Amino acid sequence: MPEFTLLALANKLNAKLVGDAEVAVTSIATLKSAQPGQISFLSNPKYRDQIHESKASVIIMRESDAVDFKGNALILDEPYVGYAMLAGIMDSTPRSASGISATAVISPQATIGHNVSIGANAVISDGASIGDNSCIGPNTFVGENAQVGDDCTLWASVVIYHNVVIGDNCIIHSTAVIGADGFGFAPHNKQWHKIPQLGSVVIGCNTELGAGTTIDRGALDNTMIGKGCIIDDQVHIGHNAILGDHCAIAANSCVAGSTAIGNHCIIGGACAITGHLIICDGVTITGMSMVIKNITEAGVYSSGMPSQSNREWRKNGARYRQLDGIAKRLKAVEKRLNKD
């Protein structure tokens, strides 16, 4: 396990060093669980008291939190960002594949870049291209004429359908399915007539897709995912949806077809966004919200009901069913008052 001195980490993080420059650490831990030889961080002020009790050899913190701290520290304005950078430095996650497996099935018509790894039983179809330094996990399927950019990581059992385009430096986690048919059917004689989905999916650079995420191909135009997006596990994005740059979507959320979401939007877990909507830049939607109309101003939006006791919920549910009658009686009272 590699060791990092406090001085080396200070240089890598561009942080101010306080304490013994030669102290060494090998891993990261929380303030509460850290042991000697580990580094931790303080980003939430409510945990400030823990820095004096923590056994960590080094703690990343703000200047204001280090006033009465006697241990070794790295001083940064944003300790959480420092932790994120540190995690990248110390990351020991193995590659999804190493070299090209003898059991991989690679079409002679595929284009494979330099230093590419392809795992066991992966399939690279006719006309597909894999960029330099990309890593394709075992049992992953890359369809005809699909494009995977440089420095991408696809984990095990990812499915990339035909003609899908994935930008550089993307990470796609296991069992994600990109480019399956959108939900396109026309009703006819009390039956559903399938509409072939002729578009594709285009994913921008530096985007990460969580495990089990599904993004449908467009009916005619492409489904578009911007650059720098982070999409959590089990998210579904419908056909012809557009997601802007640097957006974040938490787990189990669903974006229906043909909805356009702007840049720098945050969507909490288990949200449902109906189709054919426009959501502007800079919108945050809190968890378990349902969005059924356009959002034209940046800000925070919510619709989910927080938990409460069963007794309260049943009482409020009964009152909710009475709202229409109450509204009618109120309208009648207002009408009589206006006559007076």
C-alpha angles and dihedrals in degrees: 000000000000120000126219123200120222089245092053092049092047089055094047093048095037087234133151111254122224120182134001109006092198098055109119132215132188106188147011128252141164119273091252099048101033120121132193109293093037133098126220138178141222116215102142112066092212089072094051094111089061093068090073092051099038118110092209115132091220133018127197110219146144122274091249092056093050097061096102098019114121100189136078115294146173111216118216134158090228110034094178091058087048089053090050091052091045091051088055091052093049098037111135097177109141121236116265088241138005119215122332113307120230088230095054113112109221121177116232086228092058122099115227119190130215122295094008122160122206121186133222117299093001115148124216109187135212114298094006119137130207117196129227118293093006122144122214115196127224119286091013118144124212111188133219116303092356116148125217113186132222123296095012126150120208113182126211121311098006115156119212111182126213121298094007114146120211119187129224125293097016126151120208118184129217122300094009111147117207121187104013115151117288119238095271119152134143120214113235129165091346091306135099117249112203117235111210110236106232100176127077141212125268118194121193127229124282094022125141124206121197129230115287094012116149126202116184124219118245124264093230109336121046128269104241129209116185130227124279095020125151116207119183130218123298096014119150123205116187130222120295092007116146122212117189129223124296096008126152126210121185126217126299095013122138130208113193124220126294095011115139118210120191132227125295095016124153121206118190126221123293095011121153119209116186125223134277095024132136119220115186129224121288100026123149117197114193123226122291093013123146116215115199103159139043120283110214103170128061116246145087120310130188139175107158120111114235120232120275138168116294090243092055091045093052092047093049091045090056090049091049090058088054095053096095092053091045091051092051092049091047090051090051091050091049090049092053092046092051090054090054 
